[in-house]
Amino acid sequence: MLLFLVRHAKAVERSFDIAEENRYLTPEGRERFRAAAATLRKKGMAAEVIVSSPLVRAVQTAEILAEALAFKGLLTIDELLVPGFSLEELRKLLGRHPGVKSLACVGHEPDLGELGGTLLGMPEAFPLSKGAVLALDWEPQKEVEKARFLWLLAKGKFHTDVAALMPH
């Protein structure tokens, strides 16, 4: 299956005035992610299902992604994607979408980076910058089989060589 791990775009800073779950995207975050999502559409990204964390900044990011991709599938909000999301929650999420061949998960760091690192068989996390999208080819029914890196879109750049992204 194709698995897209999408970190929410840049949100307003933490403050006492705004509850953590209500932090929303900044105008810059929206603009940058719209540009990133347009790149993804040009590169042919398609997902059958887009699932978002219920936190406002993730939902807004998922909506921008869906709009840019002219998404006609199912955009859902799922509590499993709140901070703390891991491989176990990903497997539960897949159980809620049986037979899905391409899934975009919109969530948070450090969870998505840790999940990406785990799926790639790396000894540490694969950190994702705000608004980054990591694309993996993964067979969830194979317990041992690790995912294959397809590409990463981060900070406006499209990367297809995972080795070039690793610290040497």
ZIVEN-V920720 format. One record per pair of residues at least 12 apart in sequence whose ideal C-beta (glycine too) atoms are under 10 Angstrom apart, sorted by the first residue. I is the first residue (numbers start at 1). GAP is how many residues later the second one is. D is the distance in whole Angstrom. If there is no record, write none. Layout:
# ZIVEN-V920720
i=(I:I)
gap=(GAP:GAP)
d=(D:D)
This chain:
# ZIVEN-V920720
i=(1:1:1:1:1:1:1:1:1:1:1:1:1:1:2:2:2:2:2:2:2:2:2:2:2:2:2:2:3:3:3:3:3:3:3:3:3:3:3:3:3:3:3:3:3:3:3:4:4:4:4:4:4:4:4:4:4:4:4:4:4:4:4:4:4:5:5:5:5:5:5:5:5:5:5:5:5:5:5:5:5:5:5:5:5:5:5:6:6:6:6:6:6:6:6:6:6:6:6:6:6:6:6:6:6:6:6:6:6:6:6:7:7:7:7:7:7:7:7:7:7:7:7:7:7:7:7:7:7:7:7:7:7:7:8:8:8:8:8:8:8:8:8:8:8:8:8:8:8:8:8:8:8:8:8:8:8:8:9:9:9:9:9:9:9:9:9:9:9:9:9:9:9:9:9:9:9:9:9:9:10:10:10:10:10:10:10:10:10:10:10:10:10:10:11:11:11:11:11:11:11:11:11:11:11:11:12:12:12:12:12:12:13:18:19:19:20:20:20:20:21:21:21:21:21:21:21:21:22:22:22:23:23:23:23:23:24:24:24:24:24:25:25:25:25:25:25:25:25:25:25:26:26:28:29:29:29:29:29:29:30:30:30:30:31:32:32:32:32:33:33:33:33:33:33:33:33:33:34:34:34:34:34:35:35:35:36:36:36:36:36:36:36:36:36:36:36:36:36:37:37:37:37:37:37:37:37:37:37:38:38:38:39:39:39:39:39:39:40:40:40:40:40:40:40:40:40:41:41:41:41:41:41:42:42:43:43:43:43:43:44:45:45:45:45:45:45:45:45:45:46:46:46:46:46:46:46:46:47:47:47:47:47:47:47:47:47:47:47:47:47:48:48:48:48:48:48:48:48:48:48:48:49:49:49:49:49:49:49:49:49:49:49:49:49:49:49:50:50:50:50:50:50:50:50:50:50:50:50:50:50:50:51:51:51:51:51:51:51:51:51:51:51:51:51:51:51:51:51:51:52:52:52:52:52:52:52:52:52:52:52:53:53:53:53:53:53:53:53:53:53:53:53:53:53:54:54:54:54:54:54:55:55:55:55:55:55:55:57:57:57:58:58:58:58:58:58:58:59:59:59:60:61:61:61:61:61:62:62:62:62:62:62:62:62:63:63:64:64:65:65:65:65:66:66:69:71:73:73:73:73:74:74:75:75:76:76:76:77:78:78:78:78:78:78:78:80:80:80:80:80:81:81:81:81:81:81:81:82:82:82:83:83:83:83:83:84:84:84:85:85:85:85:85:85:85:85:86:86:86:86:87:87:87:87:87:89:89:89:89:90:90:90:90:90:90:90:90:91:93:94:94:95:100:102:103:103:104:104:105:106:107:108:109:109:109:109:109:109:110:110:110:111:111:112:112:112:112:112:112:112:113:113:113:113:113:113:113:114:114:115:115:115:115:116:116:116:116:116:116:116:118:118:119:119:119:119:119:119:119:119:119:120:120:120:120:120:120:120:120:121:121:121:121:122:122:122:122:124:124:126:126:126:126:126:127:128:128:128:129:129:129:129:130:130:131:131:131:131:132:132:132:132:132:132:133:133:133:133:133:134:134:134:134:134:134:134:134:134:135:135:135:135:135:135:135:135:136:136:136:136:136:137:137:138:148:149:149:149:149:150:152)
gap=(47:93:98:99:100:101:102:135:136:137:138:139:140:146:43:44:45:46:98:99:100:101:102:133:134:135:136:148:44:87:91:97:99:100:101:102:112:113:116:131:132:133:134:135:137:144:147:36:41:42:43:46:61:98:99:100:101:102:129:130:131:132:146:147:149:80:85:98:99:100:101:102:106:107:108:110:111:114:121:123:127:128:129:130:131:142:147:27:30:31:34:41:44:45:46:52:55:56:59:98:99:100:101:106:122:125:126:127:128:129:147:26:50:51:54:98:99:100:101:102:103:104:105:106:109:120:121:122:123:124:125:126:127:147:15:17:21:25:44:45:47:48:49:50:51:52:53:54:56:98:99:100:101:104:120:122:123:124:16:17:19:20:21:22:23:24:25:27:28:48:49:51:52:55:56:97:120:121:122:123:15:16:17:18:19:20:21:22:23:47:51:119:120:121:12:13:14:15:18:44:45:46:47:49:50:119:12:13:14:17:44:45:13:38:36:37:35:36:37:63:32:33:34:35:36:37:61:62:33:34:35:32:33:34:35:37:31:32:33:35:36:31:32:33:34:35:36:38:39:105:106:31:104:102:28:31:32:35:101:102:30:31:34:101:33:98:99:123:124:27:28:31:32:35:97:98:99:100:30:31:33:34:97:33:96:121:25:28:29:32:95:96:97:117:118:119:120:121:122:24:27:28:29:30:31:32:94:96:116:26:30:31:29:94:114:117:118:119:25:28:29:64:93:95:111:113:118:24:26:27:28:29:30:26:116:90:92:108:110:115:25:20:23:24:57:59:88:90:106:108:23:24:25:26:27:55:56:58:18:19:22:24:26:27:28:53:54:55:56:57:58:23:24:25:26:49:51:52:53:54:55:56:22:24:25:26:27:44:45:47:48:51:52:53:54:55:56:12:13:15:16:19:21:23:24:25:26:52:53:54:55:56:23:24:25:26:27:29:30:39:42:43:45:46:49:52:53:54:55:56:13:14:23:24:25:26:29:52:53:54:55:24:25:26:27:28:29:30:32:52:53:54:55:58:59:23:24:25:26:27:28:22:26:27:28:51:52:53:49:51:73:19:23:24:47:48:49:50:16:18:47:46:45:46:69:70:72:13:14:15:19:42:43:44:45:12:43:42:67:39:41:66:68:38:40:35:33:27:29:30:31:23:26:29:31:17:20:21:29:14:15:18:19:27:28:29:12:13:16:25:27:12:24:25:26:27:30:31:25:26:29:24:25:26:27:28:23:24:27:20:22:23:25:26:27:29:30:25:28:29:32:27:28:31:32:53:16:18:22:26:13:15:21:25:28:29:48:50:49:12:46:47:45:40:33:35:37:29:31:29:27:21:20:16:18:19:20:21:23:15:17:18:14:17:13:14:15:16:20:21:22:12:13:14:15:16:19:21:12:13:13:19:21:32:12:16:18:20:31:33:36:28:29:15:17:19:21:26:27:28:29:30:14:16:18:26:27:28:29:42:23:24:25:26:24:27:40:44:42:43:23:26:36:39:40:27:24:25:26:23:24:25:26:24:25:22:23:24:25:20:21:22:23:25:27:18:19:20:21:25:13:15:16:17:18:19:20:25:28:12:13:14:15:16:17:18:25:12:13:14:15:16:12:13:12:14:12:13:14:16:12:13)
d=(9:8:10:7:5:6:7:9:8:6:7:7:9:10:9:8:7:9:9:7:4:7:9:7:7:6:8:8:9:8:9:10:8:6:8:7:9:9:8:8:7:5:8:5:8:7:9:9:7:10:6:8:9:7:7:4:7:9:6:7:5:8:9:10:10:10:9:10:8:6:9:8:9:5:8:6:5:9:9:7:8:7:4:8:7:10:9:9:10:9:9:9:8:10:9:8:7:8:6:6:7:4:7:8:8:8:8:5:8:10:9:10:10:9:8:10:8:7:7:6:10:9:5:8:10:9:4:7:6:6:5:8:8:9:9:7:8:8:9:8:8:9:4:4:9:8:4:8:10:6:7:6:9:9:10:7:7:10:5:8:9:4:7:9:6:4:9:8:9:7:9:8:5:7:10:10:10:6:4:9:7:5:9:6:3:9:10:7:8:9:10:9:5:7:5:6:5:6:6:9:8:4:9:8:9:8:6:8:6:9:10:8:9:9:10:9:8:10:10:9:9:7:5:7:9:10:8:10:8:5:9:7:6:5:10:10:10:5:6:9:6:8:6:10:10:5:7:10:8:9:9:9:10:10:8:8:8:9:7:7:7:9:7:10:10:8:6:9:7:9:6:5:8:9:8:5:10:10:6:9:8:6:10:9:9:7:10:9:9:8:5:8:7:6:9:9:7:10:9:9:6:5:9:8:3:7:9:9:9:10:5:9:9:9:6:8:9:7:7:7:7:10:6:9:10:6:9:9:10:5:5:7:10:10:10:10:9:8:8:7:10:9:9:6:9:8:8:7:9:9:7:9:8:10:9:10:6:9:8:9:7:7:7:9:10:9:9:5:6:4:9:10:10:5:7:8:9:5:6:5:7:9:10:6:5:8:7:9:10:9:5:5:9:8:5:7:9:5:9:6:6:8:6:7:7:5:7:10:8:4:8:7:8:8:5:8:5:8:6:10:6:10:8:8:10:7:7:6:7:9:9:9:7:7:5:7:6:9:8:4:7:8:8:8:9:4:5:8:7:9:6:5:6:9:10:5:7:6:10:8:7:9:8:7:8:10:8:7:9:8:9:9:7:9:10:5:6:7:9:6:8:9:5:9:9:7:10:6:9:8:10:8:9:4:10:7:9:10:9:7:7:10:8:9:10:9:9:9:9:10:9:8:9:9:9:10:8:8:10:9:6:7:10:9:10:10:6:5:8:9:9:7:6:7:4:8:8:9:8:8:9:8:5:9:9:6:10:9:7:8:5:7:10:4:7:9:7:7:7:6:8:9:6:6:7:9:9:10:9:9:9:7:10:6:9:9:9:8:7:7:6:9:10:10:10:10:10:8:9:10:9:10:9:9:7:6:9:8:9:6:7:9:9:10:9:9:9:5:9:10:7:4:5:4:5:10:9:8:8:9:10:9:10:10:7:10:5:7:8:9:9:9:9:9:6:6:10:10:6:4:9:9:9:7:9:6:6:8:6:7:10:9:4:8:9:10:9:8:10:10:9:8:9:8:9:9:8:10:7:10:10:5:6:9:9:8:8:8:9:7:6:4:7:10:10:8:7:5:8:10:10:8:8:8:5:8:8:10:10:10:10:8:4:5:7:8:10:7:6:6:9:10:8:6:10:9:9:4:9:9:9:7)
